[in-house]
Amino acid sequence: MDYLVVLIPSLPFIAAAIIGFGHLFNRITGQEGEYISAGIAKSAITLSCLIAISLLVTDLLGMNSDSITIGKWLDSGNLVVELNFITTGFSVIIAALFSIILVVVTRFSTNYIHKEPGFHRFFFVLSLFSSAMLFLILSGNAIGTFVGWELAGLCSYLLISFAYDRPVAALNATRVFVTNRIGDAGFILGIALSFYFAGTVNWVNLNELAGSLATPTATVISLCFVVAAIAKSAQLPFTPWLARAMEGPTPSSAVFYGGVMIHAGIFLVILLQPIIEKAPLTMGVLVVIGLFTAIYSFIVGLTQTDVKSSLCFAISGQLGLMFLECGLGLWELASWHLCAHAMVRNY
């Protein structure tokens, strides 16, 4: 079962490629081609979901190894980046949960986007996003996670600006895209510092080495990744981008900013639990940011005049509580909170 993990992000990527090239070369066009695009997208994500659930079951039965390596991705001097995947633990649980949510949203979108001018474009981006998120979650190293992180951000931009002929949609998409690049800078710096101080970008190895790192070193590395996390999960001072992102179609809002992508930041924090626990300053930062984001979101949410805006501040508020829980060392509670919140917000 371990090696089947490769198919989980690969199948939606293949679907995106088929839809994209089919539409580009006029093989899948118009309303008559809608069932083809939707069918390809639904089939791919459903198969990925079934494999993810199977992988979770075998993990619960104790049949999986911690990770598998498919091959070498990059070999440059002392830097060796392998194409590896995590096959146990919280990553597998989240992969199964998110794939179920993606199946629901993809099936719902078939009727919701019916007869829209960008029908094929929507399913191309949704399939690419599904692949990116599942790769982000299951990648065994920081560079692989960053690739999925960036692809998901690009898909977010494309779906916020889905109605690109509307100036507000295009402007909001650009603002969200630029804001998230600040967090990406922190992620890149975190990768560089991890390799410099720990000699690895592998998540498992980095967490195992956390105990041997000096507190200042662990603090600097963890703070870089926390900056990326708070930007991705719309924590202060980045919270306002979430309201701007609601310009996209309702299914994309549900999957991006309700059920899936918005949780990428808190997932990264939970993934780095050992190294963050080594850094008391980082724990304190999580407490402060989480607490103030929750309070800010609650107050601002009370002033909103429409349901969608109130909902987006409720989302950032709940995420703030998750960051607070991590900062207080309540990691298991934060993990359960993430899973429960993803299900509630998607439906």
C-alpha positions as CSV (number, residue, x, y, z in Angstrom):
1,M,0.0,0.0,0.0
2,D,2.9,2.4,0.7
3,Y,3.8,2.8,-3.0
4,L,0.2,3.6,-3.9
5,V,0.6,6.9,-2.1
6,V,2.2,8.2,-5.3
7,L,-1.2,7.8,-7.1
8,I,-3.0,10.0,-4.7
9,P,-1.7,13.4,-6.0
10,S,-0.8,12.0,-9.4
11,L,-4.3,11.0,-10.6
12,P,-5.8,14.6,-10.2
13,F,-2.7,16.0,-11.9
14,I,-3.2,13.6,-14.9
15,A,-6.9,14.6,-15.0
16,A,-5.9,18.3,-15.1
17,A,-3.5,17.6,-17.9
18,I,-6.1,15.7,-20.0
19,I,-8.7,18.5,-19.4
20,G,-6.2,21.3,-20.1
21,F,-4.8,19.8,-23.3
22,G,-8.1,18.6,-24.5
23,H,-9.6,22.1,-24.2
24,L,-6.5,23.7,-25.7
25,F,-6.6,21.5,-28.8
26,N,-10.4,21.8,-29.1
27,R,-11.1,18.2,-28.2
28,I,-13.1,19.1,-25.1
29,T,-15.2,22.2,-25.8
30,G,-18.7,23.7,-25.3
31,Q,-21.6,22.3,-23.4
32,E,-21.3,18.9,-25.2
33,G,-17.9,18.5,-23.6
34,E,-18.9,19.4,-20.1
35,Y,-19.7,15.8,-19.1
36,I,-16.2,14.8,-20.3
37,S,-14.4,17.4,-18.2
38,A,-16.5,16.8,-15.2
39,G,-16.3,13.0,-15.6
40,I,-12.5,13.0,-15.8
41,A,-12.2,15.3,-12.8
42,K,-14.7,13.3,-10.7
43,S,-13.2,9.9,-11.6
44,A,-9.6,11.0,-10.8
45,I,-10.4,12.5,-7.4
46,T,-12.7,9.6,-6.5
47,L,-9.9,7.1,-7.2
48,S,-7.5,9.3,-5.2
49,C,-10.0,9.3,-2.3
50,L,-10.4,5.6,-2.3
51,I,-6.6,5.1,-2.3
52,A,-6.2,7.6,0.5
53,I,-8.8,5.9,2.6
54,S,-7.2,2.5,2.0
55,L,-3.8,4.0,3.0
56,L,-5.3,5.3,6.2
57,V,-6.9,1.9,7.0
58,T,-3.5,0.1,6.5
59,D,-1.8,2.7,8.6
60,L,-4.3,2.1,11.4
61,L,-3.6,-1.6,11.1
62,G,0.1,-0.9,11.5
63,M,1.0,-2.1,8.0
64,N,2.7,1.1,6.7
65,S,6.3,2.2,7.0
66,D,6.9,5.8,8.1
67,S,7.7,7.0,4.6
68,I,8.7,5.7,1.1
69,T,11.3,7.1,-1.3
70,I,10.5,6.9,-5.0
71,G,13.7,8.3,-6.3
72,K,16.1,11.2,-6.3
73,W,14.7,14.5,-7.3
74,L,17.8,16.8,-7.0
75,D,21.4,16.1,-6.2
76,S,23.6,19.2,-6.0
77,G,26.7,19.2,-3.8
78,N,25.6,18.4,-0.3
79,L,21.9,19.1,-1.1
80,V,20.1,15.9,-1.9
81,V,16.3,16.1,-2.4
82,E,14.4,12.8,-2.7
83,L,10.9,12.3,-4.1
84,N,9.5,10.8,-0.9
85,F,6.1,10.6,0.7
86,I,4.8,10.2,4.3
87,T,2.6,7.2,4.7
88,T,1.7,7.2,8.4
89,G,0.4,9.6,11.0
90,F,-1.5,12.8,10.8
91,S,-0.6,13.4,7.1
92,V,-2.5,10.3,6.0
93,I,-5.5,11.2,8.1
94,I,-5.6,14.7,6.6
95,A,-5.1,13.3,3.0
96,A,-8.1,11.0,3.5
97,L,-10.3,13.8,4.9
98,F,-9.4,16.4,2.3
99,S,-9.8,13.9,-0.6
100,I,-13.4,13.2,0.7
101,I,-14.1,16.9,0.8
102,L,-12.7,17.3,-2.7
103,V,-14.9,14.5,-4.0
104,V,-18.0,16.3,-2.6
105,V,-17.0,19.7,-4.0
106,T,-16.1,18.3,-7.4
107,R,-19.4,16.5,-7.7
108,F,-21.4,19.5,-6.5
109,S,-19.6,21.7,-9.0
110,T,-20.8,19.7,-12.0
111,N,-24.3,21.2,-11.7
112,Y,-23.3,24.5,-10.1
113,I,-20.9,25.5,-13.0
114,H,-23.1,24.1,-15.7
115,K,-23.3,26.3,-18.8
116,E,-20.8,28.8,-17.3
117,P,-18.3,30.1,-20.0
118,G,-15.3,28.9,-17.9
119,F,-16.7,25.4,-17.2
120,H,-13.6,23.5,-18.5
121,R,-11.2,26.0,-17.0
122,F,-12.8,25.5,-13.6
123,F,-12.4,21.8,-13.6
124,F,-8.9,22.0,-14.9
125,V,-7.9,24.4,-12.0
126,L,-9.9,22.3,-9.5
127,S,-8.1,19.1,-10.5
128,L,-4.7,20.9,-10.4
129,F,-5.5,22.2,-7.0
130,S,-6.5,18.8,-5.7
131,S,-3.2,17.4,-6.9
132,A,-1.3,20.3,-5.3
133,M,-3.0,20.0,-1.9
134,L,-2.5,16.2,-1.7
135,F,1.1,16.6,-2.7
136,L,1.6,19.3,-0.1
137,I,0.2,17.1,2.6
138,L,1.9,13.8,1.7
139,S,5.3,15.1,0.6
140,G,8.1,13.9,2.9
141,N,10.3,16.9,2.4
142,A,10.0,20.7,2.7
143,I,10.8,21.4,-1.0
144,G,8.0,19.0,-2.2
145,T,5.6,20.6,0.3
146,F,6.6,24.0,-1.0
147,V,5.9,23.0,-4.6
148,G,2.4,21.9,-3.6
149,W,2.1,25.1,-1.5
150,E,2.8,27.3,-4.5
151,L,0.6,25.4,-7.0
152,A,-2.3,25.6,-4.5
153,G,-1.7,29.4,-4.3
154,L,-1.6,29.7,-8.1
155,C,-4.9,27.8,-8.3
156,S,-6.4,30.1,-5.7
157,Y,-5.4,33.1,-7.8
158,L,-7.0,31.6,-10.9
159,L,-10.3,30.8,-9.2
160,I,-10.6,34.1,-7.3
161,S,-10.3,35.8,-10.7
162,F,-12.6,33.2,-12.4
163,A,-14.8,36.0,-13.7
164,Y,-11.7,37.9,-14.9
165,D,-13.8,40.4,-16.9
166,R,-14.9,41.9,-13.5
167,P,-12.3,44.4,-12.2
168,V,-13.1,43.6,-8.6
169,A,-12.4,39.9,-9.0
170,A,-9.1,40.5,-10.8
171,L,-8.0,43.1,-8.3
172,N,-8.9,40.9,-5.3
173,A,-7.1,38.0,-6.8
174,T,-3.9,40.0,-7.3
175,R,-4.0,41.4,-3.7
176,V,-4.5,37.9,-2.3
177,F,-1.7,36.5,-4.5
178,V,0.8,39.3,-3.4
179,T,-0.1,38.9,0.3
180,N,0.6,35.2,0.3
181,R,4.0,35.8,-1.3
182,I,5.1,37.3,2.0
183,G,4.5,34.0,3.7
184,D,6.2,32.2,0.9
185,A,9.4,34.2,1.6
186,G,9.3,32.8,5.1
187,F,8.8,29.3,3.8
188,I,11.9,29.6,1.5
189,L,14.0,31.0,4.3
190,G,12.9,28.2,6.6
191,I,14.0,25.6,4.0
192,A,17.4,27.3,3.6
193,L,18.0,27.5,7.3
194,S,16.9,23.9,7.8
195,F,19.5,22.7,5.3
196,Y,22.2,25.1,6.7
197,F,21.8,24.2,10.4
198,A,20.3,20.6,10.3
199,G,21.7,19.5,6.9
200,T,18.3,18.2,5.7
201,V,15.0,19.3,4.3
202,N,13.3,15.9,5.0
203,W,10.5,16.5,7.5
204,V,11.0,13.3,9.4
205,N,14.8,13.9,9.8
206,L,14.3,17.5,10.7
207,N,11.9,16.6,13.5
208,E,14.2,13.9,14.7
209,L,17.1,16.4,14.9
210,A,15.0,19.0,16.7
211,G,16.3,17.8,20.1
212,S,19.9,18.3,19.1
213,L,19.4,21.9,17.8
214,A,20.2,24.9,20.0
215,T,17.1,26.8,21.1
216,P,18.0,29.9,19.1
217,T,18.5,27.8,16.0
218,A,15.2,26.0,16.5
219,T,13.5,29.4,17.1
220,V,14.7,31.0,13.9
221,I,13.8,28.0,11.8
222,S,10.4,27.5,13.3
223,L,9.5,31.3,13.1
224,C,10.2,31.3,9.4
225,F,7.7,28.4,8.9
226,V,5.2,30.0,11.2
227,V,5.3,33.2,9.1
228,A,4.3,31.1,6.1
229,A,1.6,29.3,8.2
230,I,0.0,32.5,9.5
231,A,-0.1,34.0,6.0
232,K,-1.7,30.9,4.5
233,S,-4.2,30.5,7.2
234,A,-5.2,34.2,7.3
235,Q,-4.0,35.1,10.7
236,L,-3.1,38.6,11.8
237,P,-1.8,40.7,10.2
238,F,-2.8,38.8,7.0
239,T,-6.5,38.2,7.9
240,P,-8.1,40.7,5.5
241,W,-7.1,38.7,2.4
242,L,-9.6,36.0,3.3
243,A,-12.6,38.3,2.7
244,R,-11.2,39.4,-0.6
245,A,-10.9,35.8,-1.7
246,M,-14.7,35.2,-1.6
247,E,-15.0,36.7,-5.1
248,G,-14.5,33.2,-6.6
249,P,-17.4,30.8,-7.4
250,T,-19.1,29.2,-4.3
251,P,-17.6,25.7,-4.8
252,S,-14.0,27.2,-4.9
253,S,-14.7,29.3,-1.8
254,A,-15.9,26.2,0.0
255,V,-12.9,24.1,-0.9
256,F,-10.2,26.8,-0.8
257,Y,-11.3,29.0,2.2
258,G,-13.6,26.7,4.0
259,G,-12.6,23.1,3.9
260,V,-9.1,22.6,2.5
261,M,-6.4,25.2,1.6
262,I,-7.1,27.6,4.5
263,H,-6.0,24.7,6.8
264,A,-2.6,24.3,5.1
265,G,-0.9,26.7,7.5
266,I,-2.1,25.1,10.7
267,F,-1.3,21.7,9.2
268,L,2.3,22.9,8.7
269,V,2.5,24.0,12.3
270,I,1.3,20.6,13.5
271,L,3.7,18.8,11.2
272,L,6.6,20.7,12.8
273,Q,5.5,20.0,16.4
274,P,8.9,18.7,17.7
275,I,10.9,21.7,16.4
276,I,8.3,24.2,17.5
277,E,8.2,22.7,21.0
278,K,12.0,23.3,21.2
279,A,11.4,27.1,20.7
280,P,9.4,28.7,23.6
281,L,9.4,32.1,21.7
282,T,7.7,30.5,18.8
283,M,5.1,28.9,21.1
284,G,4.5,32.4,22.6
285,V,4.1,33.9,19.1
286,L,1.5,31.2,18.2
287,V,-0.5,32.0,21.4
288,V,-0.4,35.8,20.8
289,I,-1.3,35.6,17.1
290,G,-4.0,33.0,17.6
291,L,-5.6,34.8,20.5
292,F,-5.7,38.2,18.8
293,T,-6.9,36.8,15.5
294,A,-9.8,35.0,17.3
295,I,-10.8,38.2,19.1
296,Y,-10.4,40.4,16.0
297,S,-12.4,37.9,13.8
298,F,-15.2,37.7,16.4
299,I,-15.6,41.4,16.7
300,V,-15.4,42.1,12.9
301,G,-17.7,39.2,12.2
302,L,-20.4,40.8,14.3
303,T,-20.3,43.9,12.1
304,Q,-20.8,42.1,8.7
305,T,-24.0,42.6,6.8
306,D,-23.9,39.4,4.7
307,V,-23.6,35.8,5.5
308,K,-20.5,35.1,3.3
309,S,-18.5,37.8,5.0
310,S,-19.5,36.7,8.4
311,L,-18.6,33.2,7.5
312,C,-15.1,34.1,6.4
313,F,-14.3,35.8,9.7
314,A,-15.8,32.8,11.6
315,I,-13.2,30.7,9.7
316,S,-10.3,32.9,10.6
317,G,-11.5,33.0,14.2
318,Q,-11.6,29.2,14.5
319,L,-8.1,29.0,12.9
320,G,-6.9,31.5,15.4
321,L,-8.1,29.1,18.2
322,M,-6.2,26.3,16.5
323,F,-2.9,28.4,16.5
324,L,-3.6,29.2,20.2
325,E,-4.0,25.5,21.0
326,C,-0.7,24.7,19.3
327,G,1.0,27.5,21.2
328,L,-0.4,26.1,24.5
329,G,0.9,22.7,23.6
330,L,-2.5,21.2,23.0
331,W,-1.5,19.5,19.8
332,E,-4.0,16.7,19.8
333,L,-6.9,19.1,20.4
334,A,-5.6,21.3,17.5
335,S,-5.5,18.2,15.3
336,W,-9.1,17.2,16.1
337,H,-10.2,20.9,15.8
338,L,-8.7,21.1,12.3
339,C,-10.5,17.9,11.1
340,A,-13.9,18.9,12.7
341,H,-13.6,22.5,11.3
342,A,-12.8,21.3,7.8
343,M,-15.9,19.1,7.7
344,V,-18.2,21.7,9.1
345,R,-17.1,24.6,6.9
346,N,-17.2,22.5,3.7
347,Y,-20.9,21.6,4.3
